[in-house]
Amino acid sequence: MPMTLTDANFDDEVLKSAKPVVIDFWAEWCGPCKIIAPRFEELSKELTDVKFGKVNVDENENTSMKYGIRSIPTLLIFKAGKPIGQIIGAMSKDALKQKIEMALQ
């Protein structure tokens, strides 16, 4: 299950993580966010070498602004505390998985 990330726990859970982290920036009112949510959750169970987390952009404006999130859903992929990949928009589970795996190579 993806963890809930906030402005308060982001540094500890993402920037200091020993594992790569995939983050879904989303909002309750966002239709495409609701489309990818179950796909994101499924991938969190399949890709066990990666941490998955979700940031509600309405509740965590500092983190969203820091990483320049302008449209949602946006997925950021972090490795060793640095963003190494970005995926914008809804897509199939297979496409999401492929993009995540390519970024982590």
Secondary structure as GFF3:
##gff-version 3
##sequence-region A 1 105
A	DSSP	beta_strand	3	5	.	.	.	ID=ss1
A	DSSP	alpha_helix	10	10	.	.	.	ID=ss2
A	DSSP	pi_helix	11	15	.	.	.	ID=ss3
A	DSSP	beta_strand	21	26	.	.	.	ID=ss4
A	DSSP	alpha_helix	31	46	.	.	.	ID=ss5
A	DSSP	beta_strand	51	56	.	.	.	ID=ss6
A	DSSP	alpha_helix	61	66	.	.	.	ID=ss7
A	DSSP	beta_strand	74	79	.	.	.	ID=ss8
A	DSSP	beta_strand	82	88	.	.	.	ID=ss9
A	DSSP	alpha_helix	93	103	.	.	.	ID=ss10
###
